[in-house]
Amino acid sequence: MRNVNVNSIGEYIREQREQAKISMRQLAQSAGVSNPYLSQIERGLRKPSADILQQLAKGLRISAEALYVQAGILEDRSPDSGVRSALLADPQLSERQKQVLIEIYESFRRENATTGADTEADTPAELPIGAPGAEGEVLEAALAAEAAAEAEAEAARDPQTVPKNRPDRASD
């Protein structure tokens, strides 16, 4: 484990609370801790336990893992070409956005590790239906089928409409 700067975890919690636009009193209540205790944590006077960090993460709606890493309870994950740390350091993203992006990134890494996928591939792999990311192809197919059904229904309602793939019978 790394050395813990007690003040840094408090500062981090305060930043996350302010970014989420939650008052100290609201966070203390949702996390089940006293307002003075949360104030002491944020000012770096107290070091919260893993249980308290978990409760605070729940109140902030962020992952407990992010707080554990910040507090030095967990080591940061294996090297990831800097993507993970860049996402966590980006002040333009909310904590929820950071966590979602990290989860997506890690799911791609896991998928590539299990399939042995070549990360230098020129063309994207075909995604089977039901695979993460295949929703776009399924949506395209559904929209195309819906458009074809609407065209057939329109042709059935209007006897003057001549289907494009049939010859005009009036010219016979």
C-alpha positions in Angstrom: 0.0 0.0 0.0 1.1 3.5 -0.7 1.5 6.3 1.9 -1.8 8.0 2.6 -2.1 11.7 2.7 -5.2 12.0 4.9 -5.8 15.5 3.6 -6.0 14.3 0.0 -8.8 11.9 0.6 -10.7 14.7 2.4 -10.1 17.1 -0.4 -11.2 14.5 -3.0 -14.4 13.8 -1.1 -15.1 17.5 -0.8 -14.5 17.9 -4.6 -16.8 15.1 -5.4 -19.5 16.4 -3.1 -19.3 19.9 -4.5 -19.3 18.5 -8.1 -22.4 16.5 -7.3 -24.0 19.7 -5.7 -24.7 17.9 -2.4 -24.4 19.8 0.8 -22.2 18.4 3.6 -25.3 17.9 5.7 -27.1 15.9 2.9 -24.0 13.7 2.3 -23.6 13.1 6.0 -27.2 12.0 6.3 -27.2 9.8 3.2 -23.9 8.2 4.3 -25.0 7.7 7.9 -22.3 9.7 9.5 -22.4 12.8 11.6 -22.0 16.2 10.0 -19.0 17.1 12.3 -17.3 13.8 11.4 -17.7 14.4 7.7 -16.3 17.9 8.2 -13.3 16.5 9.9 -12.7 14.0 7.1 -12.9 16.8 4.5 -10.5 19.0 6.4 -8.0 16.1 6.8 -8.3 15.8 10.5 -9.7 12.2 10.4 -8.9 9.2 8.3 -12.1 7.4 7.3 -12.3 3.6 7.5 -13.1 1.4 4.4 -16.7 1.1 5.7 -17.1 4.8 6.0 -15.6 5.3 2.5 -18.1 2.8 1.1 -21.0 4.7 2.7 -19.6 8.0 1.4 -19.2 6.6 -2.1 -22.8 5.4 -2.0 -23.9 8.9 -0.9 -21.9 10.5 -3.6 -23.0 7.9 -6.2 -19.5 7.0 -7.2 -17.6 3.7 -7.0 -16.1 2.8 -3.6 -13.1 1.6 -5.5 -12.3 5.2 -6.5 -12.3 6.3 -2.9 -10.3 3.2 -1.8 -7.6 4.0 -4.4 -7.5 7.7 -3.4 -7.2 6.7 0.3 -4.5 4.2 -0.4 -6.5 1.2 0.7 -6.4 -0.3 -2.8 -3.6 -0.1 -5.3 -4.5 1.5 -8.6 -5.1 -1.2 -11.3 -2.4 -2.5 -13.7 -1.0 -0.1 -16.3 -3.5 0.8 -18.9 -1.6 3.1 -21.2 -2.7 6.1 -19.1 -6.4 6.0 -20.2 -7.8 5.3 -16.8 -5.7 7.9 -15.0 -6.5 10.5 -17.8 -10.2 9.9 -17.3 -10.0 10.2 -13.5 -8.0 13.4 -13.8 -10.4 15.1 -16.3 -12.2 17.9 -14.5 -14.7 18.3 -17.3 -16.3 14.9 -16.5 -18.6 14.1 -13.6 -17.6 11.2 -11.4 -20.4 9.1 -12.8 -19.2 9.8 -16.4 -15.7 8.8 -15.4 -16.9 5.5 -13.9 -19.0 4.7 -17.0 -16.1 5.4 -19.4 -13.7 3.3 -17.2 -16.2 0.4 -17.1 -16.6 0.5 -20.9 -12.8 0.8 -21.4 -12.2 -2.1 -19.1 -14.8 -4.3 -20.7 -13.1 -3.8 -24.1 -9.7 -4.7 -22.5 -11.2 -7.9 -20.9 -12.9 -8.8 -24.2 -9.6 -8.4 -26.1 -7.7 -10.4 -23.4 -10.1 -13.3 -23.6 -10.4 -13.5 -27.3 -6.8 -12.6 -28.0 -8.0 -9.9 -30.4 -5.4 -8.1 -32.4 -5.5 -4.4 -31.3 -3.9 -3.3 -34.6 -6.7 -4.8 -36.7 -7.7 -2.6 -39.7 -11.3 -3.5 -39.8 -13.7 -3.9 -36.8 -14.9 -7.4 -36.1 -18.4 -8.4 -36.8 -20.4 -8.4 -33.6 -22.8 -11.2 -32.9 -26.3 -10.2 -31.9 -26.5 -9.8 -28.2 -22.8 -8.8 -27.9 -22.0 -5.5 -26.3 -21.9 -2.9 -29.1 -24.1 -4.9 -31.5 -27.2 -2.8 -30.6 -26.5 -0.4 -33.5 -26.7 -3.2 -36.1 -29.8 -4.6 -34.5 -31.4 -1.2 -34.6 -30.5 -0.6 -38.2 -32.1 -3.9 -39.2 -35.2 -3.2 -37.2 -35.5 0.3 -38.8 -35.1 -1.2 -42.3 -37.7 -3.8 -41.7 -40.1 -1.2 -40.3 -39.6 1.0 -43.4 -40.2 -1.9 -45.7 -43.4 -2.8 -43.8 -44.6 0.8 -44.0 -44.0 0.9 -47.7 -46.0 -2.3 -48.3 -48.8 -1.0 -46.1 -48.9 2.3 -48.1 -49.0 0.4 -51.3 -51.9 -1.8 -50.1 -53.9 1.3 -49.0 -53.4 3.2 -52.3 -54.5 1.2 -55.4 -52.9 3.9 -57.7 -49.5 3.1 -56.2 -47.5 0.9 -58.5 -44.9 -1.2 -56.8 -41.4 -0.3 -58.2 -40.4 -3.8 -58.9 -43.5 -4.7 -61.0 -44.3 -3.6 -64.5 -47.2 -1.3 -65.0 -50.3 -3.4 -66.0 -52.1 -0.4 -67.5 -49.7 -0.4 -70.4 -50.5 -4.0 -71.4 
